Amino acid sequence: MARSTDELRRLDKAHLWHPFTQMQDWCASEEDPLIIESGEGAYLFDTDGNRYLDGNSSIWTNIHGHRHPVIDAKVREQLDKIAHCSALGFSNEPAIELAAKLVELFPSGELSRVFYSDDGSTAIECACKMSVQYRQLVGEENRTAFVSFSGAYHGDTVGAASLGGIGTFHDRFASIGYPVTRVGSVEELFDLPSDEINAVIIEPLIQGAAGMRNWPSGMLKRIREWCDANGVFLILDEVMTGFGRTGRMFACQHENVIPDFLCLAKGLTGGYMPLAATLTTEKVFEAFLGKYEELKTFFYGHSYCANPLGCAAALGSLKVFEEEGVLDSLPAKISTLKNALAKETTRVPHWGEIRQVGLIAGIDLIDEKDGSELDWRLETGARVCRLARRYGLLTRPVRDTLTLMPPLCCSEEQIQEMVFALAEATNGLLSE
């Protein structure tokens, strides 16, 4: 017999420790955590039968909606064969097919090698370690430094976190990690001496956890040119932006930039399960080739690397892209989001700057009297998002920036409903 919602909440509070969550608030007696039971398309359903639009794609992961029949079928088909086998000394068909498919997404041929891991953080770790070892193998041991950007977020493992530039997430661990120089602009980057720089890492077009902050047009191309001129690797973190979020399959394609390392995760499986991939060049790959005793091997990997179920889900997701014309459908949806935000902001005095790239949007909450920032300690963004549940929307803010990142499968009407829900929730909370 299924447990009641109240019993599930009791067990949750007794045993679970949730990520990025103040558990004292979560476990308070008056708190009734939402428990998701199922999903269908762009909707999520809780254990009480309430329906919500998935306004942040289940933390930026879901692409084609929940329970998509093509992806479901791919996973079931693979489950009937084997759920997991090691990639250390073995291979499997879905991993092979997926690697070939990912490489085909870059027809110019520069990115020809695929290394699997588990999530965005490990994809970043892979690129960082691979780049450092490459330098050692080719006699450039002095190039050990990384350059990242203020406001960056590249994951939570020690190495990935050390690249981040958000104090709330990263300051407690500043004493450990990679040697990193943080810059706030390309001009600051270009002023750095490059002799000891191994790689520059950036989230292309838009920074997510910084509050959906857009980069200036052409910036990525300028960084690529500077890296080429100075022998510096370019690592692109497309964990969030990859797989159609920005209107193109990958954000880097807006400026025709090919990185030395491309990190993919969240949307790789359509948002079904953990899987990540780090793509790199033949030049990098060949530096690791040699006799066993030379110890050129890339000693990195995880137990679930190249998991067949995850790779099968990813193949299903790519099949949906191909068969359903997903990318072709995006311009109209992107325009709908832009127009809906422009319409609703006229009646929401607490909405400040609105930033949008593709189907990614951030809305700053402000004091309606003088346009100043709100006191973050009041958790206004979180309270607005909580109230939005009454209007059938689930999303999560970045402090006092409301965020929307709907699944690509959303209809134009559903996108309008999401924006309307945020507007109603904002006015309902702040215009009392």
N, C-alpha and C positions, 0 to 999 in steps of 0.2 A: 504493500500500500504506500502511495506517495506521501511524503511528509507535507504538512501544511506550511503555508508561507511563514507563519509565526514561528514554527519549529525550525525551519531553515534559517531564519534570522537569528534565533537563539544560538544555533550551532555555529553560524558564521561568526558571531561576536565572541563566541567562546574559543574559537580555534584559528580562524583565518587572520593573516596579517596582509593587508592590501597595499599595493604599490602607490607611492605618491599620495598617501592618505594619512591624515592625522587621526590615529585610531582612538584617541580619547573622545573625539567628536563622534566617530563612527559607532562606538560602543555605548554611547549615552542612551539611557533608557528611553528617551523621547524620540530617538532616531529610528526610522524604519527603512533600512536599506532596500533598494530596489533589487530584485532578483530576476534575472532574465531567464526565461525558460525555452524560448524558441525564436526563430526568425523566418521571414518569408520576403524575398525581394528586398525592398528598402525599409522594411518594417522589422521591429523587435517586439516581442510579447513577453510580459512579465508573468509571474506565477499566479497573479490574480486575474489574468486574462486581458489586461490593458494593452493597447497597441500604441507604439511610438515610431516615429520616423527616426532612422539612424543618422542623425545629423553630423556625426564625425566619423562615419564609416568604421565604427567599433575601434576607436583610437587609431584612425588613419590607415586601416588595413584593408577593409572590404572594397572590392572593385565592382563586381557584377551583381551584388545583392546576395542575400542569404539563401541557401539551399538552391543554388542555380542547378538545373537538371543536368547540364553538360558536365560541370565540375563534380557534382555528386556522383554521376555515373563513372567518371574517371577514377575517383577515389574508391568506389565500391568494386570496380573491376580489379584494381590493384590489390585491394584488401583480400580478394579471393585468391590471390597469388602469394603475396608475402607483404607484411607490414614494414619490416625493417631488416636490413642486412648491412654489414660493415662496408665502408668504402676504403678501408685500410687493407689493401691487397686484393680487393674484389671490386666489381662494378655491378651496375644494374641497369636494365633497359630504360626506365623512365629518366634516370640521371643522364644517360648518354643522349637520349632524344631531346631532353630539355636543354642541355649544353649546346647542342647543334642549333636549336631554335633561338636561343638567346644570342648566339653569335650572328645568326641571320638577320637579327634586328639592326645590325650595324653593317650594311652591305659594303661599306668601304673597306672592310676587312681588318682594320687596325686592332679591334678587340677580338682576339681569336681564342683566348683561354678562359676557362670558367673554373673557379674554386668555390666549392660549397661550404657553407657553415649553417648556423642555427637561427640567427636574428641580425638585426641591424648593427648592434654593438660588435658582434663577432665578425661581421663583414668588414667593418672598419678596422678592427684589430688585424684581420688578415691582410688588408692593404698596407697598413702601417708596418707590420713585421716583414712582409714580402719586400717592401721598398727598402727597408733598412738592410735586410740580408742581401738584396741585390747590390747595394753600394759596397758592402764588404766583399762580395764575390768579384766585383770588377775593379777593385783597388781604389775605391772612393770612401774609405772608412771615415774620413773627416765629415762627410755629409750625414749628420745624424739629426739635425734639427727639423722640427715641423713648424709651419706657420698656419694658424687658424684665425678665425675672425671673431671679434667681439659679438656676443649674442649667439654664438654657435652652439649647437647641440648635436653631438655625434654618438650618444649612447652612454651607458652607465657602467660598463666594465672599467677597470682602473685606467687602462690605456686610452680607451675611447673618451672617458670622462675628462682625462687630462687635456684633451683637445678642446673641450667645451669652453664657452665664454659666458656662462650664466651663473652668477655668484651663488644664488640659492641652491643650485644643484651641485656646484663644483668646488666651492671654496673650502669645504671641510676636507677635501682630498687633494688640495693643491700641493701638498708636500711629496706626493708620490705620482709617478707616471712619466710620460715622455717629456723631453725638453721641448718646450713650446714657446713661440713668440706670437702674441695676439695683436692683430692690427684691426683698425676700424674702417679702412678704405683701401682701394687699390693704390692710392698715392703713398700711403704708409708702407704698403708692401714693396712698392718700387724703390723706396728709399733704403731698404734693408740691404746690407751686404749679403750676397747670395752664395758665397763660397762654401758655407757649411750647412746650407739648407738642403734637406733631403726632399721635402714635399710640401706643397700647399694643399690644404683641404678646405672645401667649401660646400655648402648646400646651394646648388644652383638656382638662380632666379628668386628664391624666397627662403627665409629662415623660419622654420616652424615654431619651435618652442620659445623663440624670442617674441612671439606674438604675431606671426605671419607678416614679417618685415620684408618688403620687396627690395631687391637689388636694382641698381640703375641699369637700364638697357645697355647692352654692349660690354658690361663689366666682365662677364665670363670670358668673352673672346680676348679682351685685353690681358686677362690673367694667363690664359693659354699662351699667348704670344710672348709674355714675359717669361714664363716657365721654359718655353722652347729656347729662348735666347740665352737663358742662364743655366741650362742643364738641370732644371728642377722638375720633379714629378708633380703632376696634378692629379689629386684624388677627389673625385666627385661623390658626395654622399647623396644618392638619389633614393634613399630608404623611404622617405616620405613622398618625394615628387615623382617617382617612377610610375610607369604603367598608367599613363593618361591623365594624371591629376591636373597637369598644367595645360592640357589641350593637345599636346604631342605625346608620343609614347614615353619619351624621356625629356626632361627639362633642358638638358644640354643641346638637344636638337633644335631648339629655338634659335641658337646662335651658331649652329653647325660646329660645335666643339666636341672633340673626342678626347677624353681624359686618358691618362696612363693607367688609372685604376677606377673602375666604376662599381660602387657598392649598392646592392639591391637587397630588399627584404620585404617589409610589410605587405605590399600588393603583389609580390611575386607569385604567391599561391592563390591569388584572388581574395586573400584575407582569410583563408581556410585554416592554415596551420603554420607553425614556425618553419621557415626555410629562408636561407640567404644565399647570395652569390656575389662573389667578387670577380669581375671581369678584368683581364689585363692583356697585354700585348705579347706577341711572339718574342720580341726583344727581351722582355723581362723573363719569360718562361725559359728561354734558351740559356740564360745565365746560370740557371739552377741545374743544368745537365752536366753530368760527369760520372766518374767512377765512384762506387760506393765509398771507398776509403777517403775520397776527397771531402766528404761531408758537406757536399753542396745541397743535399736534400732539404726541402722546405719542411722542417719539423714542426708542423702546426696542423691542427685538426680537432674534430670533436666526434664523440661517439655516434651522433645522429647526422653527421655530414652526409649529404646526398640521399637522405631518407626517401625511399621509393614512394611512400604515400604523399609526401610533400611535393616531390617532383611530378607525380601524377596529377595532383591538384593544379600545379603550375602549368602543366601541359593543357589541362582543361581550360584554364583561364586564357591562355594564348589562343586556344581554339575559338573561344567566345569572341575575342577581339577580331579574329579573322572572319568568322561566319556571320557575326551580327553587325558588322560595320560600326563598332563602338566609337572609334576615333572620329568617324564621319558625323556621328550624332552629337558630338560635343559642342561645336560652335553655337548651335541654337540654345543649348542648356547653359553655356557660359554667359551668353547674352541675357538669358532669362534671369540668372542670378544677379548680374550687374544691374539690370533694370529693377528687379524687386528690391534690392538694397537701396537704390536711388529713390524709389517710391516711398519706402517705409521710413527712411531717415528723415523725411520732411515732417513726420509726426512724432518723432522720438527725440526730444531735446537732449537726452543723455547719451546719444550716439555721437561720437566724434569722428575721427579719421576712419575711413573704411578702405581696406586694402584687399585687392583681389588679383590672383593669378589663376587662370583657368577656373576650376571648380573648388578653389581654395580661397577662403575669405576670412578676414579678421576685422572685428569692429571694436574700436576702443570706447570704453565707457568713460564719460567725463562728467564734471560738475556743470550742470546746465547754466549756472549763474556766470561763471567766468571761463568755462572751457578747460579748467585745470584737471589734472589727474585726480582720481579718487584715492582715498587712503586704502592701500592694499590690505591692511589688517582687518578691514571690515568684510572682506570676502564677497564683495558685491557681485563680481562675475559669477562666482559659484552659486550665489543665491538667485541670480537671474536664471541661470541654467536649471536650477532646481524647480523654479516656478514654471519654466517652459514645459515641464512634464505635463502640466495641466492642459497644455495646448497640443499635446501629442508629439513632443520633440525631445529627443535625448541628444545632448552634446555636452562638451566640457570646455571651460574657458582656459586661457593662459592668464592667470591672475585676473585683471580687469579688461582683458581682450576677449570678447565673445568670438568663438570660431565656428565656422561651418566648412565641412568637407564631405559632402554627400557622396554616396556610392555613384559610380558613373551610370548605373542603371536607372537612376531617378528620373521620373518624368518631369516636364517643365512645371506641371501643376504641383507636384510634391516639393519642388524647389521653392516655389512661391509660398507654400504652406510652411516650410521651415523658416523662411525669413519673417513671415507674418507672426509665427509663434514667438520668435525672439523679440520682435517689436512689442507684442502684447505683454510678454513677460517683463521686459524692461520698463515699460510704462506702468505695469501693474505693481512693480516693486518700488520704483523710484518716483512716481508721480502721485503718491498717496498724500 
